[in-house]
Amino acid sequence: MAATGSEKQGTKAFYVTTPIYYVNDAPHLGHAYTTVAGDVLTRWHRQRGEKVWYLTGTDEHGQKIMRTAEANNVTPQAWCDKLVEEAWKPLWEHLNIANDDFIRTTQKRHTDRVQEFVQDLYDKGEIYKGGYEGPYCVGCEEFKLPGDLVEAEDGTKLCPVHKRPVEILKEENYFFKLSAYGPKLLEFYEANPGFIQPESARNEVVNFVKQGLDDLSISRSTFDWGIPVPWDEKHVIYVWIDALLNYATAVGYNENPAKFEETFPADVHLIGKDILRFHAVIWPAMLMAQGLPVPGRVAANGWLMVGGEKMSKSNLTGIKPQDLTSHFGVDAYRWYFLRAIAFGQDGSFSWEDFTARYTSELANDYGNLASRVAAMVGKYFGGELPASAADGDAEKAVQDGLAAAVATADRKIGEELDFQAGILAIFDFVKQVNGYITEQEPWKVAKDESEEGRARLATILYTAAESLRAVAVLLNPIMPETSQALWDSLGAEASLGTLASQPVQDAATWGQLPAGATVTKGAVLFPRLEEPKKD
């Protein structure tokens, strides 16, 4: 399993990957969902003070890309270049994705290393020549088992993901001796029960491997858009063997031993459940064959659904993230999907649900709290944060609530990848602070101009502002822009330093925001939503 933060300090980086995405079209919400999850996870670990490496990229070989390029009357390379530079990279920048690297499988740093890896396996006797005949889905770029297929009303065999007919391939290929690794994989799963998450995904993989594995075709010989097999250039390497190796080639496999040693293997591979077998069966078997360490965890998220179907371009259900960020804002977008959908389960996107949660939780609970506190400090203390007097039971309850929220959020987000539960813990604390202000009624206390009254008012407002200081730290990995705005509003940077340097695990340490800090009421964090324009 992946090492904990304390074990990783100064040694191995906390290494997280997304799938590398097919560039047959522009990215949609499903792609962004996984990528934002990885960004939140890695930002969280960075804010623990850990060394982190976050990798994403694009998968640019294979029959699907070749056919898409042909349909658009351009070369595959030209098609990939256009999509990567005009669609994929700009979207990740738009969504504030702080990836450390972006790998493309057409880059020489990747293609050369893939050939070396496959050549090594061939030299070890792990690869042999044979023939393949059977169903293949070009959309998945996957050889299908007959039991995987679904049947249309007319008896046609369909891919269960794309609901399109599979093609029957018959060609000469090279095969990897995957069948030999079934017992080793089952032994590994048994020894590492957290390797595949969620548990339903683990059970699926274990049952699949127990049925016996077939050897895997690792080359194609009927088209040429791919990495040539080094000992037989009439073949190109099967796109999934090519793709999986990006996790090694991007961090210096056979090129930068020091970088590879301090990064590989991945602590967490974030994937969609439809590519689970590639990552939980084929990938670890390839690494075992090469004598390399296997990943710490393969975490399969569910599908985003529209009308009961998986969101995808091929199903005509792809929605552009920009359609939502232009209305709700980028931070709210980053927050919503991890808040509304339990990671690892399927979830349906709803414009109405997004609107309701935005209004209730972001605008009313969180944004309004920040505005009220800043306004009261400005009104009653001239914008200078007062020192707290004696804390009573009400203040201690807030402090205890914060400690519980930090512990829960750190465990749920940082370790368990339960983003929803971690976010809920933070927002439960926001509700608690709102309740505290409602009960303490500082606007009434302010009418008492005695020394005791002023001291009590100072304690209430300091408690609220210090709570917001902690909330800004906890929400920074999730909503960095609004968290920075809140941090600036509290005047925290002058005394505490940058928001990114505040350890999330220490956010509950009470009293960090100093008296005398300049509190200003900035722009509304989550403005009232305008009615969406109708076509």
Salt bridges, closest charged atoms under 4 A:
ASP39 OD2 - ARG43 NE 2.74
ASP39 OD2 - ARG334 NH2 2.66
GLU50 OE1 - HIS45 ND1 2.92
GLU50 OE2 - ARG48 NH1 3.35
GLU60 OE2 - ARG104 NE 2.60
ASP81 OD1 - ARG104 NH2 2.55
GLU85 OE2 - LYS89 NZ 3.41
GLU86 OE1 - LYS82 NZ 2.96
ASP100 OD2 - ARG46 NH2 2.81
ASP101 OD2 - ARG109 NH1 2.91
ASP112 OD2 - LYS108 NZ 2.82
GLU116 OE1 - ARG113 NE 2.84
GLU142 OE1 - LYS144 NZ 3.05
ASP148 OD1 - ARG277 NH1 3.41
GLU151 OE1 - LYS157 NZ 2.91
GLU167 OE2 - ARG67 NH1 2.67
GLU171 OE2 - ARG220 NE 2.75
GLU172 OE1 - LYS129 NZ 3.37
GLU172 OE1 - HIS235 NE2 3.55
ASP232 OD2 - LYS129 NZ 3.87
ASP232 OD1 - LYS234 NZ 3.32
ASP232 OD2 - HIS235 NE2 3.71
ASP242 OD2 - HIS61 ND1 2.65
ASP242 OD1 - HIS110 NE2 2.62
GLU255 OE1 - ARG113 NH1 3.70
ASP267 OD2 - LYS8 NZ 3.03
ASP267 OD1 - LYS12 NZ 2.60
ASP274 OD2 - LYS310 NZ 2.76
ASP346 OD1 - LYS273 NZ 2.96
ASP353 OD2 - ARG357 NE 2.90
GLU361 OE1 - ARG339 NE 2.92
GLU361 OE2 - ARG357 NH1 3.80
ASP365 OD2 - LYS431 NZ 2.71
GLU395 OE2 - ARG456 NH2 2.76
ASP410 OD1 - ARG48 NE 2.98
GLU415 OE2 - ARG48 NH1 2.84
GLU416 OE2 - ARG411 NE 3.39
GLU416 OE1 - LYS412 NZ 3.01
GLU441 OE2 - LYS444 NZ 3.38
GLU466 OE2 - ARG469 NH2 2.65
